[in-house]
Amino acid sequence: MNKKQNNIKSIKYRQIIETGTKLFIRHGIKRITVEEICEEAGVSKMTFYKFFANKLELVKQIVTGMMDEGFKFVDNIMAQDIPYEEKVRQNIKHKIEGIRKYGDLFFEEFLRIPELQPYIAEMNSNAVKKIIEIFNTGKAEGAIREDITPEFYQYLLGHLSIMGNDDNLKKVFPDMGHRIETLIDVLFHGVFKTPSN
């Protein structure tokens, strides 16, 4: 395959990713069909199936791209010469912006698709490893309490994830971004006002 063919292939792949993302955010994953994605993207079903075995494989690629971008952002922030607390603040802000960009409907459906549970477990495992890496940096810099171990922090993260998906908490915080932001803020700062408030 020559360079021109590769470029066309790359453009079509991006068109499908971008169109799928846009439609999933607007209408949810379940409601959108491969046919609708192809029509909106201006590609044939044959082209779609060259890149993706099915709609759920497209969803996985979208989320993988989002995770890769998030990890890249984390690495860039952690490499900056700024206080650890500011690094954490910027990472949290970026995560919340990502949740708001993709929307509640996309994430709520994504997390409930039975066929994606092994992928979600692997994705969560990678995310926890990255968060523990950030935690260990904070410990090394003396920004995190000595008595808080990585194991205990990992335990808290696991329960934070469960709480974030709890139907009762969703009634208190219907907006996913606000719900996750509040949980993370309480994890880091407790219930007391921060000095700036």
C-alpha positions in Angstrom: 0.0 0.0 0.0 1.4 3.4 -1.0 1.5 6.6 1.1 -1.6 8.1 -0.6 -3.6 4.9 0.1 -2.4 5.0 3.7 -3.5 8.6 4.1 -7.0 7.9 2.7 -7.3 4.9 5.0 -6.2 7.1 7.9 -8.7 9.8 7.0 -11.6 7.3 6.8 -10.6 5.8 10.1 -10.6 9.2 11.8 -14.0 10.1 10.1 -15.6 7.0 11.6 -14.1 7.6 15.1 -15.1 11.3 15.0 -18.6 10.6 13.7 -19.2 7.7 16.1 -18.1 9.8 19.0 -20.4 12.7 18.0 -23.4 10.4 17.6 -22.8 8.4 20.8 -22.5 11.6 22.8 -25.7 13.0 21.3 -27.9 9.9 21.2 -26.2 7.2 23.3 -24.5 4.0 22.3 -27.5 1.7 22.1 -29.6 3.9 19.9 -27.0 4.4 17.1 -26.4 1.8 14.4 -23.4 1.1 12.2 -25.5 2.2 9.2 -26.1 5.6 10.8 -22.4 6.0 11.6 -21.5 5.1 8.0 -24.1 7.4 6.5 -23.0 10.4 8.6 -19.3 9.7 8.1 -19.7 9.2 4.3 -18.1 5.8 4.3 -19.4 2.4 3.2 -20.2 -0.4 5.7 -17.4 -2.4 4.0 -15.0 0.4 5.0 -16.3 0.4 8.6 -15.8 -3.3 8.9 -12.2 -3.0 7.6 -11.4 -1.1 10.8 -13.9 -2.4 13.4 -15.4 -5.8 13.9 -18.6 -4.2 15.2 -20.0 -1.1 16.9 -18.6 -2.1 20.3 -15.1 -2.3 18.9 -15.6 1.3 17.7 -16.7 2.2 21.3 -13.6 0.6 22.7 -11.3 2.5 20.3 -13.0 5.8 21.2 -12.5 5.1 25.0 -8.9 3.8 24.4 -8.1 7.1 22.6 -9.6 9.1 25.4 -7.6 7.1 28.0 -4.3 7.5 26.0 -4.9 11.2 25.7 -5.6 11.4 29.5 -2.4 9.5 30.4 -0.4 11.7 28.1 -1.9 14.8 29.9 -1.0 13.3 33.3 2.6 12.6 32.2 3.0 16.1 30.9 1.6 17.7 34.1 3.6 15.4 36.4 6.8 16.5 34.5 6.2 20.2 35.2 8.0 22.1 37.9 4.9 23.0 39.9 3.8 22.0 43.4 2.4 18.5 43.7 -1.0 19.7 44.9 -1.3 21.9 41.7 -0.5 18.9 39.6 -3.2 16.9 41.2 -5.7 19.8 40.9 -5.0 20.1 37.1 -5.3 16.4 36.6 -8.7 16.3 38.4 -9.9 19.3 36.4 -8.9 17.6 33.1 -10.7 14.4 34.2 -13.9 16.3 35.0 -13.7 18.2 31.6 -13.4 14.8 29.9 -16.5 13.5 31.6 -18.4 16.6 30.7 -17.2 16.5 27.1 -18.4 12.9 26.5 -21.5 13.3 28.6 -23.5 11.3 31.1 -25.4 9.3 28.5 -22.3 8.0 26.8 -20.6 6.9 30.1 -23.7 5.5 31.8 -24.4 3.2 28.8 -20.7 2.4 28.3 -20.3 1.2 31.9 -23.4 -1.1 31.6 -22.7 -3.0 28.4 -22.1 -6.6 29.5 -19.8 -7.5 26.6 -17.5 -4.6 27.5 -17.0 -5.6 31.2 -13.6 -7.4 30.6 -12.4 -4.3 28.7 -13.7 -1.9 31.4 -11.9 -4.0 34.1 -8.6 -3.8 32.2 -9.1 0.0 31.6 -9.9 0.5 35.3 -6.8 -1.5 36.3 -4.6 0.7 34.0 -6.2 3.8 35.5 -5.6 2.7 39.1 -1.9 1.9 38.3 -1.5 5.5 36.9 -3.2 7.0 40.0 -1.0 4.9 42.3 2.0 6.2 40.4 0.8 9.8 41.0 0.2 8.9 44.7 3.7 7.5 45.1 5.2 10.7 43.6 3.3 12.7 46.2 4.6 10.4 49.0 8.2 10.8 47.7 7.8 14.6 47.6 6.3 14.6 51.2 3.0 16.0 50.0 0.9 13.0 51.3 0.5 11.9 54.9 3.0 9.3 56.0 0.3 7.0 57.5 -1.7 6.7 54.2 -0.3 3.7 52.3 -0.8 2.9 48.6 -2.9 -0.1 49.5 -5.3 2.0 51.6 -5.4 4.6 48.9 -6.2 1.9 46.3 -9.0 0.6 48.6 -10.5 4.2 48.8 -10.3 4.5 45.0 -12.2 1.2 44.5 -15.0 2.4 46.8 -15.0 5.8 45.2 -15.7 4.1 41.9 -18.6 2.1 43.4 -20.0 5.3 45.0 -19.8 7.1 41.7 -22.0 4.5 40.1 -24.4 4.2 43.0 -28.1 4.9 42.1 -28.8 6.7 45.4 -25.8 9.1 44.9 -27.0 9.7 41.3 -30.2 11.1 42.8 -28.2 13.5 44.9 -25.8 14.4 42.1 -27.6 13.7 38.7 -24.7 15.3 36.8 -21.9 12.7 36.5 -19.1 15.4 36.3 -20.4 17.1 39.5 -20.8 13.7 41.3 -17.2 12.6 40.5 -15.7 16.1 41.2 -17.4 16.1 44.6 -16.2 12.6 45.5 -12.6 13.3 44.4 -12.6 16.7 46.3 -13.9 15.0 49.5 -11.2 12.3 49.1 -8.5 14.9 48.9 -9.8 17.6 51.3 -12.4 15.9 53.6 -15.5 17.9 54.5 -13.7 21.0 55.9 -13.6 24.2 53.9 -10.2 24.8 52.2 -8.4 28.0 53.2 -9.4 29.7 50.0 -13.2 29.2 50.6 
